[in-house]
Amino acid sequence: MPKLNQARSIQAERTLALRVAYEREKRGWTYESLAKRMTDKGCAINASAIYKIEKAEPPRRIVVDELVGFASAFAVPVQEMLMPPMLAGARDLYRLISDYAEAVDELASARALAADRAQLARDYAREHTNEESLAAAIDAWVETEGALVVIDDWEVERARWREFLTDPAAASPYDLIESADE
C-alpha cells in the first residue's frame, strides 16, 4: 500500500496546486503537454504526477525544482505562482487597466505633439507664404481630419484611471470604460 502524505497546516502547496491547475486550464494544456513542457525546461515530471498535484487528496507534494519548472513552463514569476488563482485573474485585469492608462498617457502626449506640429505648420505658412488662408486651412484640417479631440479632458481621464490603479475600491473599471466610450 502506498505511503500517504501527512496533512500540513500551511496552505502554500495547496494554493500552488490550484494555481498549476488554473494556469494549465487557462492555456488549454493537457497533463501530458504540461509534463512535456516542464521536461523540455529541465524538470522531468510525469503527467500522472501533475494530476496528483491538482486532484489527489491529500495532494502530491511539490518540490522547489518543480515550482521553478512550473513557473518556467507557464512563463510566470515564481512568486506569482504562489498567489491564489483568483488573484491571478485580478492581476491580469490590473495589468490590462494599467496598459490602458499608459496608452491614454501616450495618446495625450501624441495629441500635444500633434497640436505643437500643427502650430509650427500654421506659423510657417504665415511667415513664408503670406497666405492667411493657408494657415486657416491648416486650422480647419487639424480640427476635423486631425481628430485631436477624442477625450475632452485628458487630465481628468488620466486622474480617474490613476486613482483606480491606486485604489480599486474608488471606482469600478466598468464605470471608467463606459465613461470613456461616451
Buried (B, 14 or more C-beta within 10 A) or exposed (E): EEEEBEEEEEEEBBBBBBBBBBBBEEEEBEBEBBBBBBBEBEBBBEBEBBBBBBEBEBBBEBEEEBBBBBBBBBEBEEEBBBBBBEEBEEEEEBEEBBEBBEEBBEBBEEBEEBEEEBEEBBEEBBEEEEEEEBBEEBBEEBEEEBEBEEBEEBEEBBEBBBEBBEEBEEBEBEEBEEEBEE
